[in-house]
């Protein structure tokens, strides 16, 4: 069963709270849009969560953006980066359509690597440390079994390989600037340094006064995602 989009719609200026949000999200989970019943030319939005999270972390942003055609990719950050990437790329290539990616933190690093494998029309990455993590460089010696530290260090293969990927689609990087702690090697959002988040010169950089995780429940971030999506989807 496919519910009319207007039944599930949210507008950014209409902040629905409390039970209404829970009811609508429940309806969306029960009667989610089927990709096979959507227009074949509809750009598909791909949500890629951050490390040690799940697609549930996008619940609030999804309730505001309300895209009719979307996929939530799941992965386990305890696995090696390139093992996960191979699985994610295969899943998307099997569907053969145009994609717009929204990736948070490590999800943004997957997004830029996926740009080599799929028909990508645009992307929004949120708080992604494209230049890697100074903290991971030293923390991996204390917790050598923790795969994430090996994947996001400043000289790691996923970080270095991403630097050579040329982007030819519109790409917005949301830079979170609040919540800094004293052990990340410079101004940071509690997890990633601002310098690392602003390291790419081929992206539109948009600063927001949020912490690394507040961005996931921000109306401002939802608006940026919507504006970026519609600016590219109208051209496809």
C-alpha positions in Angstrom: 0.0 0.0 0.0 1.3 3.4 -1.0 0.1 6.4 1.0 -0.3 9.7 -0.9 2.8 11.9 -0.3 0.7 14.7 1.1 -0.5 12.5 3.9 3.0 12.0 5.1 4.3 15.5 4.2 6.2 17.8 6.5 7.0 21.4 5.7 10.1 23.0 7.2 8.1 25.9 8.6 5.5 23.6 10.1 7.2 22.0 13.1 5.0 19.0 14.0 5.8 17.7 17.4 4.8 15.0 19.9 2.4 12.3 19.0 1.8 13.5 15.4 5.5 12.8 14.5 5.4 9.4 16.1 2.2 8.5 14.2 3.5 9.6 10.9 6.8 7.9 11.3 5.0 4.7 12.2 2.8 5.0 9.1 6.0 5.6 7.0 7.6 2.4 8.4 4.4 0.4 7.7 3.6 1.7 4.3 7.0 2.7 2.9 7.3 3.7 -0.7 8.1 0.8 -3.0 10.9 1.7 -5.5 9.2 -0.4 -8.2 6.0 1.8 -8.0 7.8 5.1 -8.3 8.6 7.0 -11.5 11.6 5.5 -13.1 13.2 8.9 -13.6 12.8 9.9 -9.9 16.2 10.6 -8.3 16.7 8.2 -5.4 18.0 9.6 -2.2 20.6 7.4 -0.4 21.1 7.9 3.3 24.4 6.6 4.7 24.8 6.9 8.5 28.0 7.5 10.5 30.2 5.1 12.4 28.6 3.0 15.1 25.2 4.2 14.1 22.3 3.0 12.1 19.8 4.5 9.7 17.7 5.4 12.7 20.0 8.3 13.2 18.3 10.0 10.1 14.8 9.6 11.5 14.3 13.3 12.2 15.9 14.6 8.9 13.9 12.1 6.9 10.6 13.2 8.6 11.3 16.8 7.4 12.6 16.1 3.9 10.0 13.4 3.1 11.6 12.2 -0.1 9.3 9.9 -2.1 12.2 7.7 -3.3 14.9 6.8 -0.8 17.2 4.0 0.4 18.8 3.7 3.8 22.2 1.9 3.5 23.4 0.0 6.5 26.9 -1.2 7.3 29.0 -2.3 10.2 32.0 0.0 10.9 33.8 -2.8 12.7 34.3 -4.3 9.2 37.1 -3.0 7.0 36.2 0.1 5.0 36.7 -1.4 1.5 34.8 -4.6 2.4 31.8 -2.4 3.3 32.3 -0.2 0.2 32.1 -3.2 -2.1 28.8 -4.4 -0.6 27.3 -0.9 -0.7 28.4 -0.3 -4.3 27.0 -3.6 -5.4 23.6 -2.9 -3.7 23.3 0.4 -5.5 24.6 -0.7 -8.9 22.0 -3.5 -9.0 19.2 -0.9 -8.9 20.5 1.1 -11.9 19.2 4.6 -11.3 20.3 8.1 -10.6 21.3 8.8 -6.9 21.6 11.7 -4.6 23.5 10.8 -1.4 23.2 12.2 2.1 26.0 10.9 4.3 26.9 11.7 7.9 30.5 11.6 9.2 32.0 8.3 8.0 28.9 8.0 5.7 30.3 10.9 3.8 33.5 9.2 3.2 31.6 6.2 1.8 29.7 8.7 -0.4 32.7 10.1 -2.1 34.1 6.6 -2.8 30.7 5.6 -4.2 30.8 8.5 -6.6 33.2 6.3 -8.7 30.7 3.4 -8.9 27.2 4.8 -9.4 25.3 7.4 -11.4 25.5 10.2 -8.9 23.8 13.5 -9.5 24.7 15.3 -6.3 25.4 14.9 -2.6 25.2 16.4 0.9 27.8 15.3 3.4 27.4 16.2 7.1 30.4 16.6 9.4 32.7 14.4 7.3 36.4 14.5 8.1 37.7 14.3 4.5 41.3 14.9 5.6 41.1 12.2 8.3 41.4 12.3 12.1 44.4 13.3 14.1 42.9 11.6 17.1 42.7 8.3 15.2 46.4 8.6 14.3 47.4 8.1 18.0 44.4 6.3 19.3 45.0 3.3 17.1 48.1 2.5 19.1 46.0 2.3 22.3 43.2 0.3 20.7 44.8 -1.5 17.7 41.9 -3.8 17.2 39.4 -0.9 16.6 38.9 -0.8 12.8 37.5 2.7 12.7 40.8 4.2 13.9 42.7 2.4 11.1 40.2 3.6 8.5 40.0 7.3 9.3 43.6 8.2 10.2 45.1 11.0 8.2 47.3 8.6 6.3 44.8 5.8 6.0 44.0 4.3 2.6 40.3 5.4 2.6 41.3 9.0 3.3 44.2 9.2 0.9 42.3 7.5 -1.9 39.4 9.9 -1.5 41.7 12.8 -2.0 42.3 11.6 -5.6 38.6 11.4 -6.4 37.6 14.2 -8.7 34.0 15.4 -8.2 32.0 16.5 -11.2 28.6 16.8 -9.5 27.2 19.5 -7.1 28.4 18.6 -3.6 27.6 20.4 -0.3 29.6 19.7 2.8 27.9 20.8 6.1 30.5 21.8 8.6 29.5 21.5 12.3 31.4 24.1 14.4 30.2 23.7 18.0 30.9 21.3 20.9 34.7 21.3 20.7 36.8 19.2 23.1 40.5 19.7 23.9 41.9 16.5 22.6 41.2 16.5 18.8 44.1 18.6 17.6 42.4 21.8 16.8 38.9 23.4 16.8 36.3 20.7 16.4 32.7 19.6 16.8 33.3 17.1 19.5 34.4 14.4 17.0 36.0 15.9 13.9 38.2 18.9 13.4 36.8 21.8 11.4 40.0 21.9 9.4 39.4 18.3 8.3 35.8 19.0 7.5 36.8 22.0 5.3 39.7 20.4 3.5 38.0 19.8 0.2 38.1 22.7 -2.3 35.6 21.2 -4.7 32.6 21.3 -2.4 30.3 24.0 -1.2 31.0 24.5 2.5 28.2 25.5 4.8 28.9 26.1 8.5 26.2 25.4 11.1 26.6 26.1 14.8 25.9 22.5 15.9 27.8 19.6 17.4 28.7 16.5 15.5 25.4 14.9 16.5 23.1 17.9 16.8 23.3 18.2 13.1 21.1 15.1 12.9 18.2 16.9 14.6 18.5 20.3 12.9 15.8 22.0 10.8 18.6 24.0 9.2 20.4 20.9 8.0 17.1 19.5 6.6 16.6 22.8 4.6 20.1 22.6 3.2 19.5 19.0 2.1 16.2 19.9 0.5 17.6 22.9 -1.4 20.6 20.8 -2.6 18.3 17.9 -3.7 15.9 20.0 -5.6 18.6 22.1 -7.3 20.0 18.9 -8.9 16.8 16.9 -9.4 15.2 19.6 -11.5 18.1 19.2 -13.9 17.8 15.5 -14.4 
